Amino acid sequence: MDAGPRPRSAAQRSRPYDSTLPPTESAIAAFDSRVVRAPGNGCHIWTGAISDGYGRISWRRGGVSRTEYAHRFALLVAGELTDGAIGEHRCNEPLCVRVDPGHLIASTQSANLLYAVACGRTGIIRNATQRHDRHARSLAVREAVAGGWDAGAYARASGNTAPLGEPPLF
């Protein structure tokens, strides 16, 4: 008796992937079209796909694909993403893709964790009212600025009760 087609293995289902695939011009253009820039020295907020509270972007070339966090993509395009480097949000905004010493820098995991502790962003030292679900917060921030920069909507969505000129803590 024929049981029908057999399920394909994960290796058969997946597209060819290459973690070294450089960004394509169309990926860079798509990235730029999904960024809302706050005026002055403000954050550049990613409004595309979000996964676990951080932006995500995928691109393909020649049937091979790559997916990267949006902030890592920004560092990659800027030529600042080296092997072993991570993106550190000095502005404390997970959706910020502005490569700038006050916003997003290439860093190490240990330096990023030390900065998070110094800013009070770790779960160990935050109280229950300060804990935010990063994914839900990022969705709210994306929605708040999707039509263009709106400082008030951003402040409400991000949970930033500090004056608008100060960076938020999520």
N, C-alpha and C positions, 0 to 999 in steps of 0.2 A: 504494500500500500504506500503510495506517495504522500509524504507529509508536507509537501510544498517546498518552497525555496528555503534554504538554510540561512539563518542570520549571518551577516558578514561580521568578521572580527573588527575590533577597533582600528587595527592597522589598515584593513581594507576600506573602512568607511572614511577615514581621515584624509584630508587634503595634504599634499606635501607641504612641509613646514620648514622654514629656515630662519633661525634666530639671528642670522647675520644679514638678512635681506635689507638692503638700504631703502630708505623711503623713496617712493616714486614722486614725480612732479604732481601727479593727480592726487596722491595721498596728502602731500603738503598743502595743496589747494583745498582739499576737503577738510583738512585739519583747520586751516585758517578760517574757513567759512563757518566753523562751529565754535568760534571763540568770540566772546563779548568782552570788550576792553573797558574797564573802569577809567574815568578820566584821571589825568595827572599820573601819579605814581601808584595807582590802584592795581588790583589784581586783574589778570586776564582769565576769565572764567570759561572753562570748557562746557559746552552745552550739547555735546554728542552723547554717545553711549556711556553708561555708568555701570561699573561692576564693583562690588564691595566698597562703594563710596568713592572710588577713584574713576576718572575718565578712562575710556578704552578706545583704541583705534586699531583697525586691521587694514592691511593692504596686500595686494597680490601683484606678482610679476611673473610672466611665463608659467602660470599654473602653480606657482609656489606662493605661500602666504606667510604673513607674520602678524602677530597681534602684540600690542604694547600698551602699557599705561600711557595716557595722554601726556602726563608730565614727563615721563621718560622719553616719549616721542619728541617733545619740545627740546629736551636736552640733546637728543640724538641729532636733530636738525641743526642745532646750534653748534654741533661738534664737541659737546662737553660730556657725552656719555661714554666713559671708558669702561673696560672690563672690570667688573666688580663694583662699579659705582651705582649708587641709588640716587633718587631725587629727594632732596630735603626741602620741605616747604617752610621757609623762614617766615612766611606770612601766616602760617597756620591754616591755610585754606586748601583742603585736599583737591579742589577742582582748579586751582590756579596753575596756569601753564606759562606764566611770564618768567623767562629765564633772565634773572636779575638778582644781584646779591641780597636784596630785600625781599625776594619772593621765592624763587626756585633755584637751587644750586645743586651741582653734583657733589655727593658726599659719600660717607661710609655708613654702614648700618650702625656701628657703635656711636659715631658722632650724632647721627639722627636720633638715636634713643636718648643720648645725653641731653640734646636740645629739647626733646619732648618732655623729659622729666623737668627740666628747668622752666618750661612754659606751663607745666601743670596739665599736660595732655595725656598722661598715663592713667589708666583705670585705677591704679593702686592709690593715687593721691587725690583723685577727684571724688566729690561726694555725689550722691544719687541725683541731685538736681542738676549737676553739671555734666552728667553722662548723657551723651546723645548717640543715637544710632547713626553712625556715619553715613550709611547708605541712604536712609530716609532723609537725613539732613541734606545730603548732596542732591537728591531728587528735588527737594524743596528749593534749594539754591538755583539749580538749573531752571526750574519752572519760573522762578522769580525774575530771572534775567533773560529768558529765552527771546523776548521781544526787544531786547536792548537794555542797556544799563539803567537800573533804577535803584538808587542808593537805599531808599527806604524799604523797598521790597527785599533787597538783598539782606539788609540788617535784620528784618523780621524773619526771613527764611533761615539765615545762618545762626540765629540765636545770639547774635552779637549785641549785647546791651551797652557796650562801651561806645564812646563817641565814634562817629563814622570814620574818622581818620585813623583809628587804632585797629591793629589786626585782630581778627576774631580768634577765639580759642574754641575748638569744636569738642 
